[in-house]
Amino acid sequence: MKGLVFTELVEFIEEALGFDVADMMIEKANLAHGGAFTQAGNYPFEELLALVVSLSEVTQKSIPDLLFLFGEHLFERILALYPMAAHGYENVINFVATVDDRVHVEVKKTISRC
């Protein structure tokens, strides 16, 4: 999973709930690399899951509620960083439904250039 998702999660928690909560989330998740992420990096999905589970335990908020709030934040950030990515979509559901297909097309283009 792209590092952008991880860095945005940490930044979102820092802004919404504070640095202490973000630190507790990372510490409780017990990640192999200590929770140091870069936007350009790639990380296992399991690490994102560990962060969300630990955040739920720290905040006593449900995982679905946390994912909903973070999803809103992440979509706004993606639109701000990559406005052309969502061009032509009527809503977030239509956009998300096509992300996987669009990503695979771009990966295939990149691989064919190598």
N, C-alpha and C positions, 0 to 999 in steps of 0.2 A: 504494500500500500504506500502511496506517495507520502513523503514527509510533510507536505503541505497540510495534510489532514491532521497530523500529529501536532505540528507547530500551531495551527489554528486552534486546536482543542486546548492546548496549554494556555495560549494567549486569551482565549475566551474565558476560561476558568479564572485566570488572573484578574481580568477586567470585571467579570460578573460576581465573583465570590472572594477574590483576594489572593494574594501571593501565598499566604499560609495554607489555604485550601488546596491550591495547585501543588505546593510542595508535599502536602500530606497525601494527595492523590498519587503522585509519582512515587513517593517512598513506599506507600502501601502496595502499589502494583508490583514492586520488587522486580523491575526490569533488568535484563542482563547488562545493559550499558548505562544504567542509572538515569535514564530518561532524557538524555541529550539527543535532540532531534534537529535535523536540518530540512529545509523545504525541499531540497533536491534529492534527499536520501530516499531509500526504500526500506520499509520496515514490515515485519510480519503482522498480519491482521490480528493475531493473538495478542500482540502488545497493545493494540488499540482496545481490544476487548478487556484486557487486564486493567487499563486505565479507567475505562467506563465503569467496570465493576467496582474498582476501588473508590471512584468518585461517588458512586451510589452509596457505598458503605460510609464514607466520610460525611456526606451531606444528608443521608437518610432520605434521599429523593429516589423515585423509581427510575430504573434504567430507561423505560420508554419515554418518560418525561424529559430526562436529561438528553436523550438522543434527539427528541423533537426540538428542544431549544438549541442544541448545538447544530442541528441540521439547518435551522433557519439562519443562524450565524454563518455557517460555512457557505451556504448558497449565496448569501449577500456578498461574502468575501470573494467567492469565485467570480461573480458578476463584476465586482469592482476590479479584480485583477485581470480577468479575461472576458471583457464585455462581448466580444464577437462569438464566444463559445455558446452563448444562449440566444444568439440572433435567430429569429424565425420561430421561436417556441412560444406558444400561448401561455403556458404556465409551467411551474416547477415539475409537475408530474410528467408532462410530455418531455421535458428536458432530461430528467433523470432516467426515464425509460429508454432513452437512446444513448446514454453515456457509454455503456459497455460496448455497443456496436461501433461507436465513433472511436473509442480508444483502440480497439483491435485494428481498425483500418489504419490509424496513425502508426501503430507498432509495426504492422506489416510493411508500411512505406519505409520506415526507418531501417528495418531488417534488410529489405531489398537493396538499400543504398550501401550496406556494409560489405 
